Amino acid sequence: MYALMADLVVLAHLGFVVFVVAGGWWLGRFPRLIRLHLPCVAWAVLLELFAWPCPLTPLENLFRGLAGEAGHGGFVAHYLLPLIYPGEMTRGVQALLALIVVAVNIAAYGWWWRKAPGRG
């Protein structure tokens, strides 16, 4: 049960990452999403820029420990964890990730702004 809970935390983490990166592109269909998306983007950028630990990581580790797992196992761990927890996470990589998130979202918000009704 704890291993499943750990995998669900990893999936939630992945979902958050996807939402932060791609959520701006969904504004054309769901404009009210901006109220949730902007704070999530700000949080993700701050986490990367200041090397703050993500609160989901200790929760996942707790569940893995309670499950008696020394490492990560299964499909989720093998295929999804490397996307979320890159092996060579340096300050430079974190700054680059923050820059990518900001750039992608500036592009998405710019597209959305141009397509907004009354903007031509």
C-alpha positions in Angstrom: 0.0 0.0 0.0 2.8 2.5 0.9 4.6 1.7 -2.4 1.4 2.5 -4.3 1.1 5.8 -2.3 4.7 6.7 -3.2 4.0 6.0 -6.9 0.9 8.2 -6.7 2.9 11.0 -5.2 5.4 10.7 -8.1 2.4 10.8 -10.5 1.1 13.9 -8.8 4.6 15.5 -9.0 4.7 14.7 -12.7 1.3 16.2 -13.1 2.4 19.4 -11.4 5.4 19.6 -13.7 3.3 19.1 -16.8 0.8 21.6 -15.6 3.5 24.2 -14.9 5.1 23.7 -18.3 2.0 23.2 -20.5 -0.8 24.8 -18.5 -0.4 28.2 -20.2 -1.3 26.6 -23.5 -4.7 25.5 -22.1 -5.8 29.1 -21.3 -7.5 29.4 -24.7 -9.9 26.7 -23.7 -10.0 27.3 -20.0 -9.2 31.0 -19.3 -10.0 30.8 -15.6 -7.1 28.4 -15.2 -4.9 31.4 -15.0 -5.8 31.8 -11.3 -4.2 28.4 -10.6 -1.5 28.3 -13.2 0.3 31.6 -12.4 0.9 30.7 -8.7 2.0 27.2 -9.7 4.5 28.7 -12.2 5.8 31.1 -9.6 6.2 28.4 -7.1 8.1 26.1 -9.5 10.4 28.9 -10.6 11.1 29.9 -7.0 11.9 26.2 -6.2 14.4 26.0 -9.0 16.0 29.4 -8.5 16.5 29.0 -4.8 17.1 25.2 -4.8 14.3 24.8 -2.3 13.2 21.2 -1.8 9.9 20.2 -3.3 7.4 19.2 -0.5 6.4 16.1 -2.5 9.9 14.6 -2.4 10.0 14.0 1.3 6.5 12.6 1.2 7.4 10.1 -1.5 10.5 9.2 0.5 8.4 8.6 3.6 6.1 6.3 1.8 9.0 4.4 0.1 10.6 4.0 3.6 7.3 2.7 5.1 7.1 0.3 2.2 10.5 -1.0 3.0 11.9 0.1 -0.4 15.6 1.0 -0.5 15.3 2.3 -4.1 12.6 3.0 -6.6 11.0 0.1 -8.4 8.3 -0.5 -11.0 7.1 1.3 -14.1 6.6 4.7 -12.4 10.0 4.7 -10.9 11.8 3.4 -14.0 10.2 5.7 -16.6 8.9 8.7 -14.7 11.3 9.3 -11.9 14.2 10.2 -14.2 12.0 13.0 -15.8 11.3 14.5 -12.3 14.6 13.8 -10.6 17.4 14.3 -13.0 20.7 12.7 -11.9 22.9 15.7 -12.4 20.9 18.4 -10.8 23.3 21.3 -10.3 22.5 25.0 -9.6 23.1 25.7 -13.3 20.7 23.0 -14.4 18.1 24.4 -11.9 18.5 27.9 -13.3 18.2 26.6 -16.8 15.0 24.7 -15.9 13.6 27.9 -14.3 14.5 29.8 -17.5 12.8 27.2 -19.7 9.6 27.3 -17.6 9.5 31.1 -17.8 10.2 31.1 -21.6 7.6 28.5 -22.4 5.0 30.3 -20.3 5.8 33.7 -21.8 5.2 32.2 -25.2 2.0 30.6 -24.1 0.6 33.7 -22.4 1.6 35.8 -25.4 -0.3 33.5 -27.7 -3.3 33.5 -25.4 -3.2 37.3 -25.1 -3.1 37.7 -28.9 -6.0 35.2 -29.4 -8.2 36.7 -26.6 -11.4 38.2 -27.8 -11.1 41.8 -28.9 -7.3 41.6 -29.4 -7.5 40.9 -33.1 
